[in-house]
């Protein structure tokens, strides 16, 4: 019989909503105007190779991969499909949410 995956019950939501972009206006502007720079910064903060993520696969796919890593390493609610539709439909907002979450985590450590 195959094992059934059950996610941990102690998952928390993102601290910042997907559409809370204007809560950090500087990050919001970066996400809309130069998303590659913000992805590079996030990748460095998460110990990922920024040039590969930004230049080789583009900011949307990079944001999707970084969101997955952040969610899994910090027990944040969501799944691959949530990340996919949010990044594909609301890319700058998802990037701002990711960036603010990373800043918050780094500030609390």
Secondary structure, DSSP 8 states (H G I E B T S, - for coil): --------TT-B--SS-TT-GGGSHHHHHHHHH-HHHHHHHHHHHTT--HHIIIIISHHHHHHHHHHHHHHHHTTBS--HHHHHHHHHHSHHHHHHHHHHHHHHHHHH-
